[in-house]
Amino acid sequence: MNLIKYKRSKKKQMSDLSENINIVYQYLISRCSLINPCISVHYNFYEKDIRVTDFSEAINNITKEEIQTPIPSRGIIHYTIFELTLLHKELTHVALQLLTRFQDLNVDYTTHGLSPIILISQINTTIAHMLLQELIDCGANINILSIRGEYTPLICSVINRNETSIKILLENGADARKKGSIYESAFKLIKSIPQYHYLLATPSKGSSTKSAGIKSKT
């Protein structure tokens, strides 16, 4: 990619991030009382500064159906509010609060082919790791493939060098030998990263003898 194209790409990413954050926050603000607004937001993209006082009133006024209904946006794909909170690390704290409130959410639902667990497996932050475990606890398909079959959440985590997410997925029984249509299995990808070899010995929860994700050779 040449420098000009790269700069344009970065500019579009910044624009998309700003728009998505605005959509989510405006949606939450609309669910607050006018007399005593529950949200005070200051957002400056360049300083990466987001301060939020309280989301509780807004989230209490939102229904499960609302957050999984596609909403109009500038792009071709119309995401749901829940999906928008999973697209950027700046919004994952909102996703965690939504999932905590709606434990029976359809955590595999997607409008564009990348399930919530695949989206969050790419983000390497403490909140994202908490959200990943919460999605698993809520019944997310840990071995789900992307819509074109390119990768699983585990493959996605390895590609993004998200060490903590790799460990969480393996501990919860992700299949390291499952292949994607264009990627090798997570097992082979991990084997190509010497500092990650130890992860293949991670025991699955409830097992003290079997290495996580290693079921049978394909």
C-alpha positions in Angstrom: 0.0 0.0 0.0 1.4 3.4 -1.0 1.6 6.2 1.5 -1.2 8.3 0.0 -3.6 5.3 0.0 -2.5 4.4 3.6 -3.3 8.0 4.8 -6.7 7.9 3.1 -7.4 4.5 4.7 -6.4 5.9 8.1 -8.6 8.9 7.6 -11.6 6.7 6.7 -11.0 4.6 9.8 -11.0 7.7 12.0 -14.1 8.9 10.3 -15.9 5.6 10.8 -14.8 5.5 14.5 -16.1 9.0 15.1 -19.4 8.3 13.4 -19.9 5.0 15.2 -19.1 6.5 18.6 -21.5 9.3 17.9 -24.3 6.9 16.9 -23.9 4.8 20.0 -23.7 7.8 22.4 -26.6 9.7 20.8 -28.7 6.5 21.1 -27.9 6.2 24.8 -28.5 9.9 25.4 -31.9 9.5 23.7 -32.8 6.9 26.4 -32.1 9.3 29.3 -34.5 11.6 31.0 -34.4 15.2 29.7 -34.5 16.7 33.3 -31.6 14.7 34.6 -29.5 13.4 31.7 -27.5 10.4 32.8 -24.7 10.8 30.4 -21.9 13.4 30.2 -19.6 12.7 27.3 -16.5 14.4 26.1 -14.9 12.8 23.0 -11.7 14.0 21.3 -10.4 11.5 18.7 -6.9 12.8 18.6 -6.4 12.7 22.3 -8.3 9.3 22.6 -10.2 10.9 25.4 -13.7 9.5 26.3 -15.3 10.2 29.7 -18.6 8.8 30.6 -20.4 9.4 34.0 -23.2 6.8 34.0 -24.9 4.6 31.5 -27.2 2.8 33.9 -30.4 4.8 33.1 -30.0 4.5 29.4 -29.3 0.8 29.5 -32.2 0.2 31.8 -34.5 1.9 29.2 -33.3 -0.1 26.3 -34.9 -3.4 25.2 -33.1 -6.5 24.0 -34.9 -6.2 20.7 -33.7 -2.6 20.2 -30.0 -3.3 20.5 -30.2 -6.2 18.0 -32.2 -4.2 15.4 -30.1 -2.8 12.5 -30.1 1.0 12.5 -29.4 3.4 9.6 -25.8 4.4 9.1 -23.7 6.0 6.4 -22.3 2.8 5.1 -23.8 -0.1 3.1 -24.1 -2.3 6.1 -26.6 -1.3 8.8 -25.2 -2.5 12.1 -27.1 -3.1 15.3 -26.2 -1.0 18.4 -24.6 -4.1 20.0 -22.5 -4.7 16.9 -21.3 -1.1 16.9 -20.1 -1.4 20.5 -17.9 -4.4 19.4 -16.3 -2.8 16.4 -14.0 -0.4 18.3 -12.1 -0.8 21.6 -13.4 2.7 22.6 -16.9 1.2 22.8 -16.4 -2.2 24.4 -17.2 -0.9 27.9 -20.7 -0.2 26.6 -21.0 -3.7 25.1 -20.0 -5.2 28.4 -22.7 -3.3 30.2 -25.3 -4.3 27.6 -24.4 -8.0 27.9 -24.4 -7.8 31.7 -28.0 -6.6 31.5 -29.2 -8.9 28.7 -27.8 -12.3 29.7 -30.2 -14.0 27.2 -29.0 -12.0 24.2 -28.6 -13.9 21.0 -24.8 -13.6 21.1 -24.2 -15.3 17.7 -26.5 -12.9 15.8 -24.8 -10.7 13.2 -26.0 -8.5 10.3 -22.8 -8.7 8.4 -21.3 -12.2 8.9 -18.8 -11.5 11.7 -20.3 -12.8 15.0 -19.7 -10.8 18.2 -17.1 -13.3 19.5 -15.1 -12.9 16.3 -15.3 -9.1 16.5 -14.1 -9.0 20.1 -11.4 -11.6 19.7 -9.5 -9.0 17.6 -9.4 -6.4 20.4 -6.6 -6.6 22.9 -7.7 -4.7 26.0 -8.7 -5.8 29.5 -12.4 -4.9 28.9 -12.4 -6.8 25.6 -11.0 -9.9 27.4 -13.7 -9.6 30.1 -16.3 -9.3 27.3 -14.9 -12.3 25.5 -15.4 -14.5 28.6 -18.9 -13.0 29.1 -19.9 -13.9 25.6 -18.6 -17.5 26.1 -20.5 -17.7 29.4 -23.7 -16.5 27.6 -23.4 -19.4 25.1 -21.5 -17.9 22.1 -20.3 -20.5 19.6 -16.6 -20.6 20.3 -15.7 -22.3 17.1 -18.0 -20.3 14.8 -16.6 -19.5 11.3 -16.9 -16.1 9.7 -19.5 -15.8 6.9 -17.1 -16.8 4.2 -15.4 -19.4 6.4 -12.0 -17.6 6.6 -11.4 -17.9 10.3 -12.6 -18.9 13.7 -12.4 -16.6 16.8 -9.2 -18.5 17.8 -7.6 -18.1 14.4 -8.5 -14.4 14.5 -6.9 -14.0 17.9 -3.7 -15.6 16.7 -3.5 -13.4 13.6 -3.9 -10.3 15.8 -1.3 -11.6 18.3 -4.0 -11.3 21.0 -2.3 -13.6 23.6 -4.8 -13.2 26.4 -7.8 -13.9 24.0 -6.0 -17.0 22.7 -5.6 -18.3 26.3 -9.2 -17.6 27.1 -10.5 -19.3 24.0 -8.3 -22.4 24.6 -9.3 -22.6 28.2 -12.9 -22.7 27.2 -12.5 -25.5 24.7 -11.8 -23.7 21.3 -10.7 -26.2 18.7 -7.1 -25.3 17.7 -7.1 -27.7 14.8 -10.2 -26.2 13.0 -9.1 -24.6 9.7 -10.5 -21.6 7.9 -10.9 -21.4 4.1 -7.9 -19.2 3.7 -6.0 -19.7 7.0 -4.2 -22.6 8.5 -5.5 -23.9 11.8 -4.8 -22.0 15.0 -2.6 -24.9 16.0 -0.3 -24.4 13.0 -0.3 -20.6 13.3 0.6 -20.8 17.0 3.4 -23.3 16.2 4.9 -20.6 13.9 5.2 -18.2 16.8 7.8 -19.6 19.3 6.8 -17.4 22.2 3.2 -18.7 22.0 4.1 -22.4 22.0 3.3 -22.6 25.7 -0.3 -21.8 25.0 -0.8 -25.2 23.3 -0.4 -26.8 26.7 -3.2 -24.7 28.3 -5.6 -27.1 30.0 -9.3 -26.8 29.2 -11.5 -25.9 32.1 -12.5 -29.0 34.0 -9.6 -31.0 32.5 -6.2 -31.5 34.2 -4.8 -33.9 31.6 -5.8 -32.7 28.1 -4.2 -29.7 26.4 -6.8 -27.2 25.3 -8.0 -27.2 21.7 -6.0 -30.3 20.8 -8.7 -32.9 19.9 -7.5 -34.9 17.0 -5.3 -34.5 14.0 -7.0 -33.4 10.8 
